[in-house]
């Protein structure tokens, strides 16, 4: 089933996970994570592609497991930058064979050891989307950035690319992580102003450890509001209180987003089932009434 069809009927709850980094034992643990996430009744679960396409085989395997064993819609990430045409065809064929209907088409982050050959075929996410659409009938999703992509000079430059993604076949978008909801509201407002009509699902990641702050900042450059940063710094050496702050700030963000019309919530839980459970436990009454 197309995830866009679900979005046309209801608000969605979804999680982002990643393939195992090594070995069959790690794969078994990842399946256990997915089994636990199923109990939280998500509308779909996304699976990342791995740096440089390194986990493409397990990406397909887990997307198939989500779809066919757990009976949940899977959103398989597919990164064009490091991929050849044959790579993309191979992954798409296997996804089709396994009844996976949805792909999040991405360019992918440039590696540190960037070479001219990187992105030689799919220089942009739109190139990948157009190629997939020319050969398959997948439902495509696109990524978007509430504060603008780090390689763009401004949000407004980035919005032009977002519009191109919609024209290339993206039927809904999932945002990069953000901690200030005003950036999301500005993104939606400006996207609608230039004619982007697809649903824009906000992506939320609870900060549950001090290490997650620097990791998140280096990954996406998201602004942490001063009042939140002050609290994070105060509880930096108090692990339990730090986690509680992270859970509750995510809950605050989600409640505000739902109150102002967000079409769903995408939680970047990254295989941490406890984070998903703790956030949703605090949101149970909201979930009962809004999802």
Secondary structure, DSSP 8 states (H G I E B T S, - for coil): --HHHHHTTS-EEEEEE---SSHHHHHHHHHHHHHHHHTTT-SEEEE---GGGTTHHHHHHHHHIIIIIS--EEEEEEE-TT--HHHHHHHHHHHHHTT--EEEEE-----TT--TTTTSS--SHHHHHHHHHHH---EEEEEE-TT--TTSSSHHHHHHHHHHHHHHTEEEEEEEE-S-HHHHHHHHHHHHHTT--SEEEEEE----SHHHHHHHHHHH-----HHHHHHHHHTTT-HHHHHHHHHHHHHHHHHHHHHTT-SEEEE--TT-HHHHHHHHHHTHHHHHHH-
